[in-house]
């Protein structure tokens, strides 16, 4: 399993909390599996339910933080994207584009008529 080592991570204190307050039921896990067309064993379903409970317990713990003086963050890191000049690097070459066309007429692709 990827993620934090919940057995040794003292800062989380979630495993006991998650066991006491189940937020996700096996029926919900099975419903999501059915929607996603996934087939899991009963052991996998229980593990997923427990993992999701731990995630939600951690979110609850984060919700306890006082964030009223923290500005909303929309982007992490440097703002903006590196920009480049918008230059045309491939020139239109009608003959090259039409070279593999099964049918062409006067410099255009010719396609079968589909609407009367």
Secondary structure, DSSP 4 states (H G I P E B T S, - for coil): --S--TTT-TTT--HHHHHHS--S-HHHHHHHHHHTT----HHHHHHHHHHHHHHHHHHHHHHTS--TTSPP-S-SSSSS---------S---HHHHHTT-SSEETTEE-------
